[in-house]
Amino acid sequence: MLYRHHKGRPIAQYGPVCYLFNTEPLIQSDKAKASNKALCLAYAQIFFKVTNFVLYKDSFKKMLHWMEDLDRRSFDSGFGGNCKVHIEVARKICMTIPKAIFLSYFISAHGFSLNFFITKETIITIPYLPTSEYLYLLLVLQFSVSHAGLTAIFIFDMFVVVIGVHIIFFSNIVQDAIKSLNNIVLMEDGTRNLLQIYKLHYEIIEKVKEFSDSVSLMFLFQISTSAILFVIFFYVIQEFFLDNLLYPMIIAALILQLFITCFLCQIVEVKMEQIYDELCQTNWYDMTSVNKRNFLFCLQMAQRNYGIKAGGMYNVNMMMFIEILKLGFTYCAIMQTTSR
């Protein structure tokens, strides 16, 4: 059955994919072929994210406990009194952002599966199950698989976003603590304040490093698959835009997913740079000799470049976001040129 011919080409040449995905659309329809590849990449991304969370589960547990303990921690009142406010704002943002992101993900997944439901095309099949006889069963399965993938990606993405948001607002607490060093009243007890600031500063650096190490491989794979998905859907939009207006919704969700990752990492990087700027603007010359020496330790730590790296090599920031979009458009143009 697998080796029967269709238009002179053996179906077996498509390999193991034939067992999981419908072979007819792969051969006859460019739109279904592109969607098939996109679904494969989406589930590959899910699989890799699950693997990454399993490998770094201890690190994620530590960061989760750290976020939970923030509500119970007491901070020095000399740090501006806004420490609890920063934590509350972080909590509110973590309750608001997921709603908007889930809506975007849901619309894209719903549009993806609804499109093939209306046109009665299947890109998922069950081995040895005739597509013509069980068409609606396969369409429902296709619909369920799309939404299951949406839910899985949303959960993993939001977990990372929540951790990143708490790191960002904890850096605001560190900045407020550093600003308090310029308070003349507090300068009399500078040794105690410097010790607390040193601990807070070391803590934020430790969390950024731990966060970067935990998501490094996951971000590398996500960015790689996102670049390929951009190429696929940019091509599909240009070829089938007039036939189907749902594909722009899918590309919008892909852009949103990559934008959130890059924008979040960009803010973390900027916040770490702002901590260094705050240290440089401190009236360190009014400190005692002992405090000046202690202050240098904080300054030396802040001079290093702290940020989130994909694969430990590439800085994840808005520049990467722009480069990936440019890469997607470029390869899409090459594909169109070579196919004509």
Secondary structure as UniProt FT lines:
FT   TURN            2..3
FT   STRAND          5..6
FT   TURN            7..8
FT   STRAND          9..10
FT   HELIX           11..14
FT   TURN            15..16
FT   HELIX           17..20
FT   HELIX           23..28
FT   HELIX           30..55
FT   HELIX           57..69
FT   HELIX           70..72
FT   HELIX           77..79
FT   HELIX           83..119
FT   TURN            127..128
FT   TURN            131..133
FT   HELIX           135..179
FT   HELIX           180..182
FT   HELIX           184..187
FT   TURN            188..189
FT   HELIX           190..240
FT   TURN            241..243
FT   HELIX           247..280
FT   HELIX           284..286
FT   HELIX           289..302
FT   STRAND          309..310
FT   TURN            311..313
FT   STRAND          314..315
FT   HELIX           318..339
//
